[in-house]
Amino acid sequence: MPYGTLYLLPCTLGDTPATQVLPQQVIELARTLTHFVVEQPKTARQFLSALKPDHPIQSLHFASLNEHTLAKDLDDLLQPLLAGHDVGIISEAGCPGIADPGADLVALAHHKGIRVVPLVGPSSILLALMASGLNGQCFAFHGYVPIEEAERKRTLLALEVESAKRHQTQLFIETPYRNDKLFQAILTHCRPNTRLCIATDITLTSEQIHTHSIAQWKKLPPPTLNMRPSLFLLLAAK
């Protein structure tokens, strides 16, 4: 029996209707699938229910893959594929495999000769970079920066040095309730002519994306970031 196909299935970044950010072909494919690997079954069911799947939501099969999944358990997640079923991977938001534990399962699928197909959809990282006006030819995403103040300062200064050296845009995030503290740390420790983009609530009706130098940010009213998903992008002058 031929193996199934592993589809990398993007989802919305918030409560935006899927039809606004996903191609119709992606929606139609998602409707046909019966097996999924997801970060959180509850939110995956909500997302799929909104797409009006071809099969009752209660009949769909969900397996969890998150930061707590052990490497030894990945083989079990591939069993439906080895049995001939197509499987969709769904992240909590955006594109699976990008800053997401789905990458480990994709790597194993390649190792076993399973076809992997990425589908088109929103990536907050790429959308923020596109809208930032910063260097999109050379960039790096670093995930979460340290919480502890001294380590955070060292990290921000190191990212700024690397950015200036390579003319590289540095992207990072913070837990939404700590966004304000990260913003203040950036203003405190980074150079006045370093440019900072903050991209908040991407693709939502409340979306805000602004790029200014550190010196300019200090003159402006602080942005409203608390409890709002945001990306921070830095580009230092040479």
C-alpha positions in Angstrom: 0.0 0.0 0.0 1.4 3.4 -0.9 2.1 5.9 1.9 -0.2 8.8 2.5 0.9 12.4 2.0 1.9 14.7 4.9 0.3 18.2 4.3 1.7 21.2 6.1 -1.7 23.0 6.6 -1.5 26.7 7.6 -4.2 28.1 9.8 -5.3 31.7 10.7 -3.3 33.9 13.1 -6.4 34.8 15.1 -10.1 35.2 14.5 -9.7 36.3 10.9 -12.0 34.3 8.6 -10.0 31.6 6.8 -11.2 32.7 3.4 -9.4 36.0 3.9 -5.9 34.4 4.4 -6.1 30.9 2.9 -6.4 30.0 -0.8 -9.6 28.2 -1.6 -7.7 25.1 -2.7 -6.1 24.8 0.7 -9.5 25.1 2.4 -11.0 22.5 0.1 -8.1 20.1 0.8 -8.4 20.6 4.6 -12.1 19.7 4.4 -11.3 16.3 2.9 -8.7 15.1 5.4 -9.6 12.8 8.3 -6.3 12.6 10.1 -4.4 15.5 11.7 -1.4 16.1 13.9 -1.9 19.3 15.9 -0.5 21.3 18.8 -3.9 21.6 20.5 -6.8 19.5 19.5 -9.4 22.0 20.9 -8.2 24.9 18.7 -7.7 22.6 15.7 -11.3 21.4 16.0 -12.5 25.0 16.1 -10.4 25.9 13.1 -11.6 22.9 11.1 -15.2 23.3 12.1 -15.2 26.8 10.6 -14.0 25.3 7.3 -17.1 23.0 7.3 -15.3 19.7 6.7 -16.7 16.9 4.6 -16.8 14.5 7.6 -18.4 15.1 11.0 -15.9 16.7 13.3 -16.4 13.9 15.8 -15.1 11.4 13.3 -11.8 13.1 12.7 -8.6 11.7 14.2 -6.3 14.1 16.1 -2.9 13.3 17.5 -1.0 15.9 19.6 2.5 17.2 18.8 3.8 20.0 21.0 6.9 20.9 23.0 6.2 18.1 25.4 6.2 15.3 22.7 9.1 13.0 23.1 11.3 12.0 20.1 10.5 8.4 20.7 6.8 9.1 20.2 7.1 10.6 16.7 7.0 7.2 15.0 3.5 6.6 16.3 2.4 9.9 14.7 3.4 8.6 11.3 1.4 5.4 11.5 -1.6 6.7 9.6 0.6 7.9 6.8 2.3 4.5 6.7 -1.2 2.9 6.5 -2.0 5.1 3.4 -3.9 8.0 5.0 -3.2 11.6 4.1 -2.4 13.6 7.2 -2.5 17.4 7.9 -0.2 19.1 10.4 -1.8 22.2 12.0 0.1 24.6 14.2 -1.6 26.8 16.8 -1.2 29.7 14.5 0.2 30.3 11.0 2.5 27.9 9.2 3.5 24.5 10.7 7.2 23.8 10.9 8.1 27.5 11.2 9.1 28.1 14.9 7.0 25.1 15.6 7.5 21.5 16.8 6.0 20.1 13.5 9.5 20.3 12.0 10.6 17.2 13.9 7.8 15.1 12.4 8.5 16.5 8.9 12.1 15.5 9.2 11.1 12.0 10.2 8.7 11.8 7.3 11.5 12.6 4.9 13.6 10.0 6.5 10.9 7.4 5.8 10.3 8.4 2.3 6.9 10.0 2.9 5.8 12.8 0.6 5.7 16.2 2.3 3.6 19.0 0.8 3.7 22.6 2.1 0.5 24.6 1.6 0.1 28.4 1.2 -1.0 30.4 4.2 -0.1 33.2 6.6 3.3 33.3 8.4 3.6 36.1 10.9 7.3 36.0 10.6 7.3 36.6 6.8 4.4 39.0 6.9 6.1 41.2 9.5 9.4 41.1 7.6 7.6 42.1 4.3 5.9 45.1 6.0 8.9 46.2 8.1 10.9 47.9 5.4 14.0 46.2 6.9 16.4 43.9 5.1 14.4 40.9 3.6 17.5 39.5 1.9 19.3 38.6 5.1 17.4 37.9 8.3 17.3 35.6 11.3 14.5 34.6 13.6 15.6 33.9 17.2 12.3 33.0 19.0 12.0 34.2 22.5 14.7 36.5 24.1 15.8 35.8 27.7 13.6 37.1 30.5 16.3 37.8 33.1 17.3 41.5 32.7 21.1 41.1 32.5 20.9 38.2 30.0 18.3 40.0 28.0 20.6 43.1 27.7 23.5 40.9 26.6 21.3 39.2 24.0 19.9 42.5 22.6 23.3 44.0 22.3 24.7 40.9 20.6 21.8 40.9 18.1 22.4 44.5 17.4 26.1 43.9 16.8 25.4 41.0 14.5 22.8 43.0 12.6 25.3 45.8 12.0 28.0 43.4 11.0 25.9 41.5 8.5 23.2 44.0 7.6 20.9 41.4 8.9 17.4 41.9 10.2 16.9 40.3 13.6 13.4 39.0 14.5 12.3 37.8 17.9 9.2 37.5 20.1 8.0 37.7 23.7 5.1 36.3 25.6 2.4 38.9 25.0 2.0 39.9 28.6 5.8 40.8 28.7 5.8 42.8 25.4 5.9 46.1 27.2 9.0 45.2 29.2 10.8 43.9 26.1 9.9 47.2 24.3 11.4 49.2 27.1 14.5 47.1 27.2 15.1 47.6 23.5 14.7 51.4 23.9 17.1 51.3 26.9 19.9 49.2 25.4 19.9 49.7 21.6 21.6 52.5 19.7 19.5 55.6 18.6 19.9 54.9 14.9 19.0 51.3 15.1 15.6 50.7 13.4 12.9 48.8 15.2 9.7 47.4 13.7 6.9 46.2 15.9 4.2 44.1 14.1 1.2 43.4 16.2 -2.0 41.4 15.6 -0.9 40.6 12.1 -3.9 39.9 9.7 -6.4 40.9 12.3 -8.6 44.0 12.1 -6.5 45.5 15.0 -3.2 45.0 13.1 -0.6 47.6 13.7 2.9 47.6 12.0 5.3 50.5 12.5 9.0 51.0 11.9 11.0 53.8 13.5 14.5 54.4 14.7 15.1 53.9 18.5 15.5 57.7 18.8 12.1 58.2 17.1 10.3 55.6 19.2 11.5 57.4 22.4 9.7 60.5 21.2 6.4 58.7 20.4 3.7 57.5 22.8 4.4 53.9 23.6 2.5 51.3 21.5 -0.3 49.3 23.1 1.3 45.8 23.2 0.1 44.1 26.4 -1.6 40.7 25.7 -1.3 41.3 21.9 0.8 38.9 19.8 3.7 40.9 18.4 7.0 40.5 16.5 10.0 42.7 17.1 12.4 43.3 14.2 15.8 45.1 14.5 18.1 46.4 11.9 21.3 48.2 13.1 23.2 50.7 11.0 26.6 49.7 9.8 
